[in-house]
Amino acid sequence: MSLSDFFTSLPGLYATQAFFHSLVAAAIVEIAIVAFRIASPFVRLRLLLIAIVFPVFSYPLYQLADPGRGSVYFRMSALFDSSRWINIGLPWGVPLGAVLLLVFSITALVFLAQELLPILRHTFVSRKYGPPGELREGGDASVRAALEPLPVEKPETHILEDEDPVLFSSTGKKASIYLSSGLLKVLRAEELQAALAHEIAHIMRSRRPFLLPVFFVRIVMFFNPVALVEFRRSVQEDEKICDEMAASFTKKPLELAGALRKLYLDPGPAEDAGTDGGSRVSDRIEEYSHRLNIESRIARLENRPGSPSGGDWPVFLLTLCAVIVIDYFVV
């Protein structure tokens, strides 16, 4: 199949328009966040999902509403005609459509390596072997004391005999929190309580039924670099939501900020200063991005903007309507 045949086929048309529709949606969402000064992570997450979810259905819905949308007459009056852009040639005789196809392929590989395979590996390995490390029988008195004042349902807690600070939650048949003995040595009692409250917030949010369909929608957009970026931004907003929930449970946001600083920003052993290997550069970029996200969360907890946990539906609906109308004229 030639490059032209692919982009005129149904899969090619779907992939191309899904990409440009998500690009337009992401731009409109960003304008809405800035224009309306949206600070609430709840509202920001809702807006970011527009750029991930809407492009999955936009092309078939538009074609169903207007079968003549792909005609030459419609394309001449459209705001953006992807077929003209795709056929533009680069100085080396390579059409821009080939570059777009390369971007789709690279994004698919990134999605497979960094998102789908780790999730599948974690799911199957944890089911077969259980949590890594040796579990301490009987739990820990300091953990029980930290959980007791929290006004939420208490999950099971398990102590891993590991000197490294480890903390994660599992939402299988029975929600559980796993933390290491090394973590108990690093965090003070109030910081431990805040960190546990954050994991409980993750457990509570994972029980909401809409999260699973959103993940499957993300899988459909495996080739879309815009969806990749917006999905990772939405994950960061979800972390901030859990920070807000944890702060509301403990009434001590500064303790959670302190726990984050100790767990993620305290200097560790210096890495070898090797100069070869592209993976080392990508690891540093990933580490830098992660550090910026942690610093943003800490600053938010320390400043306490007091953003609401919902609302702003008019902003969401206005943004969605703008995306629907503009994307209709992007073919």
N, C-alpha and C positions, 0 to 999 in steps of 0.2 A: 504494500500500500504506500503510495506516494504521500508527501507532506500535504499537498493540496487535497488529496482524497480524504485524509484524516480529518482535516479541519472542516470539510463539507459533510462529513458523516455525522450521524446522530451523537455518538460519543464525543466527537471533536467539537461539535456545536455546543453540547452541554458543558464540557470542560471549559471551553473558552468563555462562554457567557457567565458561567458560575464564577470564574476568576475575576472578570471585569465587574460583575455585579457586587462581589464581595469587596473589591477595591473601592468602588463608589460608596458602598455602605460604610466601609471603615472610615472613609474621609468625612462622610456626613455625621457619623457617630462622634468622631473627634471634634468636629465643629460644634456639635450640640454640647459635648462635655465642657468645652472651653467657653462657649457663649452663655450657657446657663450656669456655669461655675459648679458643676456637679462634683461634690466631694464625697458623698456617700458611696462606699464600695458596693452596697446593695444595688443602687441605681446604676452605677458604672458597669457592674457585671451584667445587668439586664440589657443595657445598651450594647455592650460588646457582643452579646449573643446574637444580635441582629445580623452582624457581619458574618457570623458562623452558620446560623440556621437558615436565614432567608434565602441565600444563594442556592441552597440545596433544592428548593422548590420553585424558585423564580422562573426559570426557563420553561418547564412544563406548564406552569400556571399561566404564564403570558401567552404561550402558544395555544393553550386551551381557550383562553379568553379571546384571542385574535389569531386565527390560523394564518392570516396574511401578513403577520408581523415580520416574517423572513423574506418577504418579496423585495424586488429591486426598488419599487416605488416607496416602500416604508423605509428601506435603508437610506434612500436619498434624503429623507427628511429627519433621520435619526440624529441624536446628539453625538453618537459615536458608532462607527461601523467597523467592527473588528476585522472584517474580511479585507478591508483596505490596508489596515495596519499590518496584518499578518504577511501580506505579499510584498511589503517594502523590503528592498534588498540592501544589505550592508556592503561596505567597500570590498569585502573579500568574496562577494557573490553568495553569501549565506543569507537567506530570508529571515526576517525577524520572527516568523512563525517557528523556525527551527530553534531559535533562542528560547521562545516561550515553551516549546516542547521539552527542551533541556531543563528549564526551570521546574516544570511539572515533574520530570523524572527525579531530579535532585530532591525536591520536596517530598516525594513519595518515599525515597530511600531514608531521608531524615525521619519521617514519620514512623517508618518501619523500625529503624534502629533505636530511636530515642523515646518513642512513645508506646507503640503497640507491643513489641517484643518484651521490653521490661515489665509491662503490666501482665502479660501472659506468663512470663517466667516467674514473677512474684506470686501470681495466683496459684499456679500449679505446684511450685516448689513449697509454698507455705501449706498447701493442703496435704501434700505428701509427707513432708518432713517436719512441719510445724515451725515455730520461730527459731532463728539461729541461736546458738549458744546454750549454756546450761542454765536451767531455770532454778531459782531458789525457792524451795518449798516454804509455804506459810506467809509469803509476801513480806511486807516491811511495815513497821509501826509508823515511821515517818510519812509513808505514802498514805496510810489509812488516816492519819491525823490531818494531812493536807486535803484529802477528799471530803472529810466529814462536814465542813462548813458549807460546801458548795450546794446551792439550791437546785440540784439536778439529780437525775437517776445515776447512780454510781456504777460504772462498768467494772469488770474484773481487771485486776492489775497483776502483772507478772514481772519478776525481777530477773534480768539476765546477768549472769556472772561475767561481766566484761568491763575492763578498765576504761574503755572509751565511752564518752557520753552518748547514749543511744536512747531515743524516744520515738515511738510510733504507735499507731492504733490499728486495730484490725476490726473489720465489720462483717465477719463471716456469719456463721450460725449464731454466735454470741459475741457481742462487742467486747473487746478487750484492749487494754493499754499495756504495752511492753516498754520497760525502761531498764537501763543498765545500772549496775552497782556503781559504775564510774560517774553516772549522772548524779547520783545521790551525794557524791563527794563534792561535786562542782557547784550545785545550786543550794542556796539557802532555803529555809522552809517556805517562805512567802513566794520565792521564785519557783520552787517546785510546784506549789499549788497553782500558780498562774500557768505554768507549762502544761500541767495536767488538765486544767480547764480548757486550754486551747485544743488539746486532743479530744476532749469530750465534745467540744463544738464541732469538730470534724465528724465525729460519730453521729451527732444529731443531724448534721446537714446531709450526710450520706444516706440517711433513711428517707429522704424526700424522693418521691418517685420520678420527678422530672429530670434528675441528674443523669440517670441511666440513658434515657432517650437522647439527651444532648451529646453524650459520649458516642452513641452510634451515629448520630448526625456528623460528628467530627470525623468518624471513620470514612463516611461517604466523601468528605472533602480532603482525603488523604493527599491529593496531588496539589492542593491549593496553598501557595505560600502565604497568602493573606490570612486564610483561616488558621494556618500554623501560628502566625504571629499573634492574631487576636485570641486564639485559644490559650496561648501561654500568658497573655495579659489577663485573661479571665481567671486563670489559675492564681495569679498574683492577687487579684481582687478578692478571690475566695479566701485566701490566707488572711487578708485584712478583715474580711467579715468574721472569720473565726477569732481574730484578735479582738474585735469589738465585742463578740459574744463572751469571750473569756474575761474581758475587763468588766462586763456587766455582771458576771457571776461572782468575781472576787472583789470588785470595787477597788482594785489596785493595779491600774494600767502600768505604772512605773515598774512594778515587779516583773511583769511580762516583758517589758522592754529590757530590763536587766538580764532576764533569762536568755533572751534572744542574743544580747550582746555577748554573754559568756559562751553560749553554744556555737555561735557562728562567726563572731568578729574577733574574738581573742586570738592573738597571733599564735600560730602553731609552728612546728619545725619547718625550717626553710627548705624549699624544694631545690633539687639539683638544677643548676643553671645550664642545662643542655640547650644546644642551638639547633639540633636536627629534629625532624619529625613534625609533620603538620598537625598531628593530634595534640601535641603540647600547646600549640598556639590556640587551637579550638578549645582546649581545656581551660586555658587562661581567660579566654573571652567568656566562656560559660561561668567561670568562677567570678569574674568581674561583674557580670550581669546579676548573678545570685547575690553578691555582696551589696550592690546598689538596691536590690529589692529589700534585703534585710534592713539596710540603713533607712529606707523609706518607711518601713513598718515601725521601726524604733522611733523615728521622728514623729510619726502619727500618734503613737501611744504617748509620747512625752508631751506633745502639744494638745492632745485631746480636742479635736475640732468639734466633737459632739454632733456628728452627722446622724441623721435619722436612719432607722433600720428599714425604711420602705418609703412609700410615697412617690411623688414626681411621676405619676402615670401619665399626666398630660404631656410631659417632655418626651417620654417614651413613645407615646402614640404619634406625636407630631414628627418625631424623628423617623419612625417606621413609615409613616405616610410619605414623607419626603423621599425615603429610599425606594418605596414602591413606585412612585411616580417617575423619578429620574431614571431608575434602572429599566423601566419599560422602554425608554428610548435609547438604551444601550444594547446593541445587537452584535 
